[in-house]
Amino acid sequence: MICDNLSAIRAAIAEAARRCSRDPDSIELVAVSKRMDRKKILRAAECGQTVFGENYLQEARDKIESLPPALRWHFIGHLQSNKAREAVRLFDLIETVDRWKLARALDRHAAQLQRCQEVLVQVNVGREPQKSGVLPEDAEELLRAMSGLAHLRVLGLMTMPPRAAEPQECRPYFRELRRLGETFAARGLFADNTRVELSMGMSADFAVAIGEGATMVRVGTAIFGRRS
Ligand SMILES: *Cc1c(COP(=O)(O)O)cnc(C)c1O
């Protein structure tokens, strides 16, 4: 079941990439395993999936420490600054940096752990008051400040658009994130301004996101089924 789902999604990613003349290998599938048990994650790993996304630190720690060390983990939930150390210890990429206090805490702990922590800046392109993410007009200032943090590598941007009835409704938000990425890359604000990561698109709308330039898609239910 999970293997079939993964094959179908990989095929759909390749098809979406072909439609806009992109290399399918330039798009990373992040399997969102929040509230899925170890057995399901292991099953996905056996089917070749290596990158997983988790939203809750405590839940993630139990999984990460008991699953094969070769797996890679992205943090995609809301992160409190007082959990920064644990997040640096556990995650290869933290996708949800959205404020200076958090960035500074991550940098400090990365320094202590002698690591260079890869991160994305989460942008609230839908301007939803209840959602995490820096507002588009505040993103540049945050990125400029973060460029002075020696132990963080800002690879790109991440967003979660407003909930929509139709995948196409998300297109303007994905497009805005790509434009922001291009603008900030032109100003030299990322670790590698020739290859800016854009994490956008979930089970319902990853094909639309790929059409707008997504380099990482975060897919949960379409791989693992509904969360309990
Ligand atoms: C849960 C979650 C996803 C995956 O959503 P699905 O609709 O299950 O694919 C992606 N990104 C974030 C930030 C999430 O919290």
Ligand as a Chemical Component Dictionary entry (heavy atoms), coordinates in Angstrom:
data_LIG
# 
_chem_comp.id                   LIG 
_chem_comp.type                 NON-POLYMER 
_chem_comp.pdbx_formal_charge   0 
_chem_comp.three_letter_code    LIG 
# 
loop_
_chem_comp_atom.comp_id 
_chem_comp_atom.atom_id 
_chem_comp_atom.alt_atom_id 
_chem_comp_atom.type_symbol 
_chem_comp_atom.charge 
_chem_comp_atom.model_Cartn_x 
_chem_comp_atom.model_Cartn_y 
_chem_comp_atom.model_Cartn_z 
_chem_comp_atom.pdbx_ordinal 
LIG C1 C1 C 0 0.824  17.781 7.621 1  
LIG C2 C2 C 0 1.664  18.673 6.789 2  
LIG C3 C3 C 0 1.929  18.373 5.436 3  
LIG C4 C4 C 0 1.349  17.180 4.715 4  
LIG O1 O1 O 0 -0.009 17.346 4.470 5  
LIG P1 P1 P 0 -0.830 16.247 3.627 6  
LIG O2 O2 O 0 -2.044 16.962 3.210 7  
LIG O3 O3 O 0 -1.073 15.110 4.559 8  
LIG O4 O4 O 0 0.030  15.851 2.480 9  
LIG C5 C5 C 0 2.782  19.232 4.756 10 
LIG N1 N1 N 0 3.329  20.320 5.341 11 
LIG C6 C6 C 0 3.092  20.634 6.616 12 
LIG C7 C7 C 0 3.733  21.840 7.203 13 
LIG C8 C8 C 0 2.242  19.829 7.381 14 
LIG O5 O5 O 0 2.003  20.172 8.660 15 
# 
loop_
_chem_comp_bond.comp_id 
_chem_comp_bond.atom_id_1 
_chem_comp_bond.atom_id_2 
_chem_comp_bond.value_order 
_chem_comp_bond.pdbx_ordinal 
LIG C1 C2 SING 1  
LIG C2 C3 SING 2  
LIG C2 C8 DOUB 3  
LIG C3 C4 SING 4  
LIG C3 C5 DOUB 5  
LIG C4 O1 SING 6  
LIG O1 P1 SING 7  
LIG P1 O2 DOUB 8  
LIG P1 O3 SING 9  
LIG P1 O4 SING 10 
LIG C5 N1 SING 11 
LIG N1 C6 DOUB 12 
LIG C6 C7 SING 13 
LIG C6 C8 SING 14 
LIG C8 O5 SING 15 
# 
